[in-house]
Amino acid sequence: MTKAEITRQLIVEKTAPVFNTKGYAGTSLTDLTAATGLTKGSIYGNFTNKDEVAMAAFDYNLSLLTKGMAAAVAGCKDSIGKLLAMVDFYRSGTKTLLTRGGCPILNTAVEADDTHPGLKEKAARGLTYWKKDIERIIETGIKRKEISSEVNAAIFATELIALIEGGIMISKLTNNTALLHVCLSRVDKMISEELSIK
C-alpha cells in the first residue's frame, strides 16, 4: 500500500466507531481530527468531504460485522448449526458490538432514512445481503432435508433479523444487554422448533 492508501485506511478505521456511535449528523470535523490525530487538511487531502469519509466508515463497519459473522458460521456443517452460530455471534460479541456503537445497519437505517440517501442505500444493501444469506442457508437446509420444506425462508429471515436488530435497539436504549439476550433466546427457540422436520 502507498502512504496515501495507508493514511486513508487509518482515517477510515479510526473514524468508523465515531460515525457508528455519534451518527453522521452528530460527527463533527473536530471528532474526526480527534479520532485520527490528523489535521483537517490531512483528512480532506484523502477524502473529498465528510460524506465520503462517512460512506467509507460505514463500509468498514459493515465489513467487520460480515467478516465476524462469516467466521462464526464457517465451522458449521449443517444449516441449523449455521443459523445458531449466527445468533451466538451476537450473543458472544454483545460487548464488542455495543462498545463500537451497535449494529451499523440499524444505526445508519434509523439516522439516514430521511436525511442521507447514500447512507440509506448502503444500509439497505447491507440488510438485503444479510437477509439473502439467511434465506440461502435455510433453502440449502431444505434441499438437504435438515429443515422443514414448510418453512418460508424469506419470512423466517425477516423475523430473525427483526428480533436481533430489535434486541440490539432495546438493549442500547435501556443499557441492559440482558434484553438482547432475551431476543436471542427467542431466535434460538424459533430455529430449534420452527425449522426442524417433524
Backbone hydrogen bonds, N-H to C=O, Kabsch-Sander energy under -0.5 kcal/mol:
donor,donor_aa,acceptor,acceptor_aa,energy
6,I,2,T,-2.4
7,T,3,K,-2.5
8,R,4,A,-2.6
9,Q,5,E,-2.4
10,L,6,I,-2.3
11,I,7,T,-2.4
12,V,8,R,-2.2
13,E,9,Q,-2.8
14,K,10,L,-2.5
15,T,11,I,-2.2
16,A,12,V,-1.9
19,F,15,T,-2.7
20,N,16,A,-2.3
21,T,17,P,-1.6
22,K,18,V,-3.3
23,G,18,V,-0.5
23,G,19,F,-1.9
26,G,22,K,-0.6
27,T,23,G,-0.8
27,T,24,Y,-0.8
28,S,26,G,-0.6
32,L,28,S,-1.8
33,T,29,L,-2.6
34,A,30,T,-2.5
35,A,31,D,-2.4
36,T,32,L,-1.9
37,G,33,T,-2.4
43,I,39,T,-2.1
44,Y,40,K,-3.0
45,G,41,G,-0.9
46,N,42,S,-0.6
46,N,43,I,-1.2
47,F,43,I,-1.4
53,V,49,N,-1.6
54,A,50,K,-3.0
55,M,51,D,-2.7
56,A,52,E,-2.0
57,A,53,V,-2.6
58,F,54,A,-2.5
59,D,55,M,-2.2
60,Y,56,A,-2.1
61,N,57,A,-2.8
62,L,58,F,-3.0
63,S,59,D,-2.2
64,L,60,Y,-2.1
65,L,61,N,-1.7
66,T,62,L,-2.9
67,K,63,S,-2.6
68,G,64,L,-2.0
69,M,65,L,-2.3
70,A,66,T,-2.5
71,A,67,K,-2.3
72,A,68,G,-1.8
73,V,69,M,-1.8
74,A,70,A,-1.3
75,G,71,A,-0.5
76,C,73,V,-1.7
82,K,78,D,-1.8
83,L,79,S,-2.2
84,L,80,I,-2.6
85,A,81,G,-2.3
86,M,82,K,-1.9
87,V,83,L,-1.8
88,D,84,L,-2.6
89,F,85,A,-1.9
90,Y,86,M,-1.1
91,R,87,V,-2.1
92,S,88,D,-3.4
93,G,89,F,-1.5
94,T,91,R,-0.8
97,L,93,G,-3.0
98,L,94,T,-2.7
99,T,95,K,-2.3
100,R,96,T,-1.3
101,G,98,L,-1.4
102,G,97,L,-2.8
107,N,103,C,-2.8
108,T,104,P,-2.2
109,A,105,I,-2.5
110,V,106,L,-2.3
111,E,107,N,-2.1
112,A,108,T,-3.1
113,D,109,A,-1.1
116,H,112,A,-1.6
120,K,116,H,-2.6
121,E,117,P,-2.4
122,K,118,G,-1.8
123,A,119,L,-2.6
124,A,120,K,-2.6
125,R,121,E,-2.3
126,G,122,K,-2.3
127,L,123,A,-2.5
128,T,124,A,-2.6
129,Y,125,R,-2.5
130,W,126,G,-2.1
131,K,127,L,-2.7
132,K,128,T,-2.8
133,D,129,Y,-2.1
134,I,130,W,-2.1
135,E,131,K,-2.6
136,R,132,K,-2.6
137,I,133,D,-2.1
138,I,134,I,-2.4
139,E,135,E,-3.1
140,T,136,R,-2.4
141,G,137,I,-2.1
142,I,138,I,-2.3
143,K,139,E,-2.2
144,R,140,T,-2.1
145,K,142,I,-1.2
146,E,141,G,-3.3
147,I,141,G,-1.6
148,S,195,L,-2.9
151,V,148,S,-1.4
153,A,151,V,-0.8
156,F,152,N,-2.7
157,A,153,A,-2.5
158,T,154,A,-1.9
159,E,155,I,-2.4
160,L,156,F,-2.6
161,I,157,A,-2.4
162,A,158,T,-2.5
163,L,159,E,-2.3
164,I,160,L,-2.2
165,E,161,I,-3.2
166,G,162,A,-2.4
167,G,163,L,-2.2
168,I,164,I,-2.2
169,M,165,E,-2.4
170,I,166,G,-2.6
171,S,167,G,-2.4
172,K,168,I,-2.4
173,L,169,M,-2.6
174,T,170,I,-2.2
175,N,171,S,-1.0
176,N,171,S,-1.3
179,L,176,N,-1.5
180,L,176,N,-0.5
181,H,177,T,-1.8
182,V,178,A,-1.6
183,C,179,L,-1.6
184,L,180,L,-2.5
185,S,181,H,-2.2
186,R,182,V,-1.7
187,V,183,C,-2.0
188,D,184,L,-2.4
189,K,185,S,-2.2
190,M,186,R,-2.5
191,I,187,V,-2.7
192,S,188,D,-2.6
193,E,189,K,-2.9
194,E,190,M,-2.5
195,L,190,M,-0.8
195,L,191,I,-0.9
